[in-house]
Amino acid sequence: QVQLVESGGGLVQAGDSLRLSCAGSGRSFSNNAMGWFRQGPGNEREFVATISWNGDSTYYADSVKGRFTFSRDNAKNTVYLQMNSLKPEDTAVYYCAATPYRTNYPRRAPNDYNYWGQGTQVTVSS
């Protein structure tokens, strides 16, 4: 069974940091571009960041640029999202996803992703 499992979410205060992890199982994702999305209460799922298959290229939504860092460890079949200077508006369920593409081109649409994790809640209090 192919799975992506996120972890690392929690309740923090504004200005704090969190590191999300997403571990793949059932197959290797080392040749797949990966992404993070989030969905806040009453909102649509929105793009957060994407990383190329080899980690050489990253692309971020303007709302998180300079605060979030996307990285990957293909040997561990795991990707990470380091989130610094968190704001209350970052509160959402965060989802890890994999594309079927071995590409450096930034994929920002949810429809570009064919594997999804179950999500992890991040709550930032003011």
C-alpha positions as a printed NumPy array, in Angstrom:
array([[  0.   ,   0.   ,   0.   ],
       [  1.422,   3.335,  -1.066],
       [  1.218,   5.956,   1.64 ],
       [  2.375,   9.427,   2.557],
       [  2.245,  10.099,   6.272],
       [  2.683,  13.58 ,   7.695],
       [  3.791,  14.352,  11.228],
       [  5.046,  17.267,  13.27 ],
       [  1.984,  19.441,  13.482],
       [  0.799,  20.998,  16.693],
       [ -0.275,  24.09 ,  18.598],
       [  2.277,  26.896,  18.77 ],
       [  2.375,  30.619,  19.4  ],
       [  2.938,  33.271,  16.788],
       [  6.629,  33.58 ,  16.019],
       [  7.394,  29.968,  16.869],
       [  8.693,  27.284,  14.527],
       [  7.563,  23.821,  13.518],
       [  9.056,  21.159,  11.302],
       [  6.678,  18.945,   9.376],
       [  7.774,  15.597,   8.026],
       [  6.201,  13.434,   5.352],
       [  7.358,   9.853,   5.049],
       [  6.587,   7.765,   2.013],
       [  6.047,   4.026,   2.095],
       [  5.073,   1.322,  -0.358],
       [  7.198,   2.807,  -3.137],
       [ 10.042,   5.233,  -3.614],
       [  9.266,   8.88 ,  -4.301],
       [ 12.871,   9.786,  -5.075],
       [ 12.022,  10.461,  -8.719],
       [  8.934,  12.534,  -7.995],
       [  8.478,  16.211,  -7.418],
       [  6.703,  16.733,  -4.101],
       [  4.51 ,  19.434,  -2.666],
       [  2.918,  20.826,   0.477],
       [ -0.583,  22.231,   0.499],
       [ -2.755,  23.543,   3.304],
       [ -6.425,  24.031,   3.978],
       [ -7.686,  26.397,   6.604],
       [-11.223,  26.456,   8.054],
       [-13.701,  27.388,   5.339],
       [-10.965,  27.735,   2.743],
       [ -9.999,  25.823,  -0.341],
       [ -6.828,  23.786,  -0.393],
       [ -3.969,  26.095,  -1.311],
       [ -0.466,  25.562,  -2.589],
       [  2.36 ,  26.134,  -0.104],
       [  5.565,  24.834,  -1.682],
       [  7.017,  22.347,  -4.106],
       [ 10.399,  20.693,  -4.51 ],
       [ 11.965,  19.02 ,  -7.516],
       [ 12.741,  15.318,  -7.554],
       [ 16.39 ,  15.899,  -6.67 ],
       [ 15.85 ,  18.795,  -4.287],
       [ 17.686,  21.278,  -6.483],
       [ 14.662,  23.488,  -7.073],
       [ 12.053,  24.795,  -4.69 ],
       [  9.138,  27.155,  -5.2  ],
       [  7.012,  28.827,  -2.543],
       [  3.743,  30.64 ,  -2.284],
       [  4.265,  34.338,  -1.66 ],
       [  2.575,  34.026,   1.73 ],
       [  5.313,  31.718,   3.069],
       [  8.348,  32.789,   1.07 ],
       [ 11.293,  33.58 ,   3.336],
       [  9.695,  31.807,   6.311],
       [  9.238,  28.203,   5.119],
       [ 11.896,  25.866,   3.745],
       [ 11.136,  22.69 ,   1.83 ],
       [ 13.761,  19.936,   1.791],
       [ 13.974,  16.237,   1.077],
       [ 16.023,  13.192,   1.954],
       [ 15.541,  10.663,  -0.811],
       [ 17.502,   8.023,   1.072],
       [ 14.8  ,   8.18 ,   3.759],
       [ 11.948,   8.682,   1.287],
       [ 10.983,  11.696,   3.37 ],
       [ 10.352,  15.364,   2.787],
       [ 10.339,  18.169,   5.326],
       [  8.773,  21.582,   5.715],
       [ 10.571,  23.857,   8.146],
       [  8.193,  26.623,   9.182],
       [  9.609,  29.644,  10.973],
       [  8.04 ,  32.886,  12.186],
       [  4.624,  31.283,  12.181],
       [  1.57 ,  33.511,  12.009],
       [ -2.041,  32.86 ,  13.017],
       [ -2.975,  32.881,   9.32 ],
       [ -0.756,  29.824,   8.847],
       [ -3.3  ,  27.814,  10.84 ],
       [ -4.485,  24.963,   8.631],
       [ -4.31 ,  21.27 ,   7.948],
       [ -1.082,  20.68 ,   6.026],
       [ -0.959,  18.004,   3.355],
       [  2.017,  16.382,   1.697],
       [  1.591,  15.272,  -1.908],
       [  3.548,  13.648,  -4.714],
       [  3.406,  14.328,  -8.428],
       [  4.026,  11.691, -11.094],
       [  6.624,  14.011, -12.628],
       [ 10.409,  13.867, -12.477],
       [ 10.758,  17.558, -13.084],
       [ 12.131,  20.86 , -11.9  ],
       [  9.051,  22.683, -13.16 ],
       [  7.037,  23.982, -10.175],
       [  3.678,  22.231,  -9.968],
       [  1.212,  24.323,  -7.998],
       [ -2.175,  22.856,  -8.871],
       [ -3.63 ,  20.089,  -6.685],
       [ -4.598,  18.211,  -9.841],
       [ -0.898,  17.808, -10.64 ],
       [ -0.518,  15.542,  -7.604],
       [ -1.646,  11.938,  -7.503],
       [ -0.65 ,  10.832,  -4.001],
       [ -1.766,  12.621,  -0.835],
       [ -1.185,  12.234,   2.852],
       [ -3.923,  12.428,   5.456],
       [ -2.822,  15.819,   6.739],
       [ -1.466,  17.218,   9.99 ],
       [ -3.011,  20.102,  11.92 ],
       [ -1.001,  23.243,  12.547],
       [ -2.55 ,  25.818,  14.859],
       [ -0.848,  29.135,  15.537],
       [ -2.222,  31.237,  18.377],
       [ -1.758,  34.992,  18.569]])
